[in-house]
């Protein structure tokens, strides 16, 4: 589970990214899930775009893909969404830590 500081860090990193995933009228298929998993393994942080002809909202697409891939939904704005999944073997993004004095 991401903390609010980590989520803010990831939103900042995602702002400069272009969408690498598009959800169209076909919705979330096995192929889309596979592409998402591959992109997350390579980048850890990806941005997706839900096309106007899709039957899903960006929130629905984000939640469904996050669940299918074991990722975290970071942000949904308009028709775009951001997903994050840490790469255990070769991490590319180092998340900020919460102060140790808190519980």
KASULWO-V960298 format. One record per backbone hydrogen bond with DSSP energy under -1.0 kcal/mol. NH is the residue of the N-H (numbers start at 0). CO is the residue of the C=O. If there is no record, write none. Layout:
nh=NH co=CO
nh=NH co=CO
This chain:
nh=6 co=2
nh=7 co=3
nh=8 co=4
nh=9 co=5
nh=10 co=6
nh=11 co=7
nh=12 co=8
nh=13 co=9
nh=14 co=10
nh=16 co=13
nh=19 co=46
nh=20 co=46
nh=22 co=48
nh=26 co=23
nh=32 co=28
nh=33 co=29
nh=34 co=30
nh=35 co=31
nh=36 co=32
nh=37 co=33
nh=38 co=34
nh=39 co=35
nh=40 co=36
nh=41 co=37
nh=42 co=38
nh=43 co=39
nh=45 co=82
nh=47 co=80
nh=48 co=20
nh=49 co=78
nh=50 co=22
nh=53 co=50
nh=60 co=56
nh=61 co=57
nh=62 co=58
nh=63 co=59
nh=64 co=60
nh=65 co=61
nh=66 co=62
nh=67 co=63
nh=68 co=64
nh=69 co=65
nh=70 co=65
nh=71 co=83
nh=73 co=81
nh=74 co=81
nh=76 co=79
nh=79 co=76
nh=80 co=47
nh=81 co=74
nh=82 co=45
nh=83 co=71
nh=84 co=43
nh=101 co=98
